[in-house]
Amino acid sequence: MNIGELRQDYKKETLDEKDVNQNPIEQFKLWFNEAIISKLLEPNAFCLSTIHNNSPESRIVLLKEINDNGFVFFTNYNSAKGKQISINNNVSLNFLWLELERQVRIEGVAEKISALESDIYFYSRPIGSQIGAIVSEQSEIIESRSILEEALNIAEQKYKIEKPIRPEHWGGYIVKPRLIEFWQGRSSRLHDRISFELVDGSWMISRLSP
Amino acid sequence: MNIGELRQDYKKETLDEKDVNQNPIEQFKLWFNEAIISKLLEPNAFCLSTIHNNSPESRIVLLKEINDNGFVFFTNYNSAKGKQISINNNVSLNFLWLELERQVRIEGVAEKISALESDIYFYSRPIGSQIGAIVSEQSEIIESRSILEEALNIAEQKYKIEKPIRPEHWGGYIVKPRLIEFWQGRSSRLHDRISFELVDGSWMISRLSP
């Protein structure tokens, strides 16, 4: 099979400067909601990129909240991404909703949310996920899968008796955006790209060449 | 709808150190092939991240070739990503095949392929895509969509008479990997993460904590 021949013409939707909400976070919620209504698989999965030694690093993360200030996700603060954010908190987010021929590109800074907010989310998770967060030394090299399974078994026994407590090194980040771009695939690669950039506290809207 | 409650348990497949191909590019081809066979929508779409002013930037790009040296995609060399790569060619790639509960993370350097190789791919594209590549000033701000459509109309008339020629500023990059990680979702967030890192010309295989 020749990969070069994988080619799709995008004909589903259009995006116009006149139709977008003037607040890009509201516009994001609109598209996100359409992704949920369309029953897309994990519509809240996005590619999070950080910087390490002057190189980008990327991984998939799940969006857990959107509010007026930005986009919230949770992780181990000692994970590779956590360490990278502690040195340079510039990040980018990329949401891809292929079935809707849509992409949202976000750039901004990541900041830790409060311990209280992290608690609220941590204790709302199923107990299995709470234990998973306690057990995993995210991104560290491990000798074998069995070590991981054993640690989980021991923890599961332990937390039949006591209640899990959120580890201090596990919590949320909010990404405060300075740029949000909405990309709608169009025919003949004349895609619609509407970009919002924060300039002196106001969102400037532009159309970009595809 | 509460985004925090979007939660999936991954149960489809497993990934073991003993089962992976010792060459990560071959292992990538295996997974990529399974994504094609599974009829995933645009299995060759990936998130490409670059660095601009000490911040990561990300966008979706289509993989057009895999060879022993790496991963090839095409773009306008004057686009934002092209300019960024000319300053810092460290990039990351993220492939997400949600239906297979799989992700591949790649880090490496991007290098221009030869003009001849770019020609071969350019002229293999449908004429509409060739004209699209000629017309679009990728990532530049444009006043309105109609300007774009007019430019395309004029070009379409022109190229009814003459043959399109690949612009010098349009061509391919190959990303030569130094790290490739295969992520297979597993139950209770005990995901399998097998990482290949290039050390002194050899691929070192490790399992990472999920």
Interface residues (C-beta under 8 A of the other chain):
Chain A: M1 I3 G4 L6 R7 Q8 D16 E17 N33 I36 L41 E42 P43 N44 A45 C47 S49 T50 I51 N54 S55 P56 E57 S58 R59 I60 L62 L63 K64 E65 I66 N88 N90 V91 S92 L93 N94 L96 L98 E99 Q103 R105 E107 Y121 S124 P126 G128 S129 I131 G132 A133 S136 E137 Q138 S139 E140 I141 I142 E143 S144 R145 L148 E149 L152 W183 S188 R189 L190 D192 S206 R207 L208 S209 P210
Chain B: M1 I3 G4 L6 R7 Q8 D16 E17 N33 I36 L41 E42 P43 N44 A45 C47 S49 T50 I51 N54 S55 P56 E57 S58 R59 I60 L62 L63 K64 E65 I66 N88 N90 V91 S92 L93 N94 L96 L98 E99 Q103 R105 E107 Y121 S124 R125 P126 G128 S129 I131 G132 A133 S136 E137 Q138 S139 E140 I141 I142 E143 S144 R145 L148 E149 L152 W183 S188 R189 L190 D192 S206 R207 L208 S209 P210
